[in-house]
Amino acid sequence: MLFPELFSVKTRRKRIGINQKELADIAGVSQSLIAKLEKEKLEPSYSVARKIFNTLDKLEHQQEKKCRDIMTKKVISVKKTDKIEKASEILKKNVIDQAPVLDRNHVIGSISESIIFNKLLNIDKKKLFSMKTEEIMKEPFPIVSADMPVSVILPLLKTTEAVLVKENKKLSGIITKANLI
């Protein structure tokens, strides 16, 4: 595991809003060790550095917004047996670009305007609209817990259109790039 530079301890501690003693108590080290570390008068052992940086990471994530704080609570979905015409109407009616595809309340895939549009380039509209959603759906959106820090899902949203949020084993929300903006 690579650690940030030791001089970043003071900056991170102050950003969190705690003093040296509080950091030391939480990390299980002495306040004088933190003081010497911040003045670059000491190079700690690997295990001590790990304790301090793990503590800082934990404290930073506690202050960070969680997925439940930014998610859209109403998840609009389509069934795997819905015709593409119906799925398209659901997206349009709800002014959304994508939706999870469900089979008996289990997420099995995803559908989006771009998936439908790309199929329209190769298939007659009447034929496409008579197909079932499961025939053209893509892989499901990633699913995260409601208490996951928002920073953890940022890389996911670079490669997928949405992230689903579960709480108590139940789908409780959806996050798209629009939620972050």
N, C-alpha and C positions, 0 to 999 in steps of 0.2 A: 504494500500500500504506500503510495506517495503522499507526503504531507505538504501542505502549503509552507511557505517560508515562515520561520519562527517569528520574524518581526511582525507578522500579520496578527498575532495573538492580541496585541493591544488594540489595534484597529477594530477587530471583530468584537472584542469584549465591550468596547465603548459603544459600538453600533447596537449591540444587544441592550446596553444600558445597565450593566452590572459593574461592580467594583472588583478589584483584585481578590479581596477576601471572599466574596460571593462565588467567583469562578473557582477559587481554590477549594472551597468547601464542597461545591458540587462535583468537581473533578477528583476530589479525594487527595489533594496535594496541599502543600503549605503555601501561605500567602507570600512568604519570602521567596519561594521558588518562582512564583508568577512574576514578582517584582524583578528578580534577577534575569529571568527569561526576557521580559519586556525591555530591559536595559541592555540586553545582549551580553550579559556578564556570565551566562551559563548556557551550556549545551546539554539539554536533558537526555536521559536514556530514551530509547525507542518506546518502551512501555509507558513512560511518563508523557512523552509527546503524544502518543496515541490517546491516552486518557484525556489530555487537554483538548486535542482537536475533535475527538468524539463528543466531548461535552459541548464545545462551541457549535458543532454541527447540530446537535440535538436542540440546543437553546435557540439557534437561528430558525430551525424548522418549527419549533413551538410557536414562534411569533408570526410565521408565514401563514398566509391564507391557505385554507384547505379547499379541496375540490368541492365540498358541500357549500362553501361560501360563494362560489362563482357559477355553479352548474345551473342549467335550466331544469327545473323540477318536473315539468310536464314532458314526458318522453313520448313523442309521436312515433308510432311504429307501424309496420305493415306485416301482414301474414305471408308466409311462404307460398300460400295458395292464391293470394290476391293476383288478379291480372295486372299487367304492367299499366294498363289504362287507369285502373283504380289507384295503384301506387303513385302514378304521376299526378292524379287528382289530389291525393292526400298531401303530397309535397307542395303542390301549388296552393291548395286551400289554406294550409298552415304556414305558408311563406317560409319554407325550410328547404335546404339544398340536399339533405340526406336523412336517412332514417334507418334504424336497425330492422332487420327482418326476423320475425319471431315464429317459432313453432311451439305451440302450447306453452307460452310464456318463457321459452328458452331462446336466447339470442343465437341464431345460426348463420347470420350473414348481414350484409348491408346493401342498401340501394341508394342511388343518388341521381340527381339530374344529369351529372356528367356520364354516368354509366348508361342511362337511358339514351342520352344524346348520341353517345358513341355507337350504340347499337343501331340507332336510327340511320346512321351513315351507311350501314351495311344491310339493313333489313327494311322491308316495306313497313310503313307505319301501322297499317291494319294488322299485318301479321305479328309485329312486335307487340302491339297493344293487346293481342289475344293470348300472348304467352303469360306464364305464371312468373311471379317474382323470383321464385327459387331457380328458374332457368337462366337468369342473367345476373343474379346477385353476386357480390364479391365477398371476400372474407369478412368476418365480424369486426366491428370496431374494438379496440382494446378496452378492457374493463379494469377499473381501478376502484379502490375503496374510497368512501366519502371523506375519510380523514387523511388521505394522501396529500402531501404538500403540493401546491400548484406547480412549483419549480420542477417537480419530477415528471409532470406530464408534458411540459413544453417540448422536449425532443420528440415525443409521440405525435404531437400535432404538426410537426414538420413533415411527417410521412403518412399521416392518415387524416381523414376529413373530420373525425370526431372521436371522442373518448366517452365511453359509457361509465356511469358511476353506480356502484352497488353499495347498499347499506343493509346489514342484517340479511344477507343473501337475496335481497330484492333489488331489482333495478329501480334506482331512485332519481336518476338525472342523466343529463348529457352535457358535454362540454364541447364547444366548437371554437374555432379561432375568434369568432364574433364575441364570445363570452370573455375572452382575454382583452379584446380591444375595448 
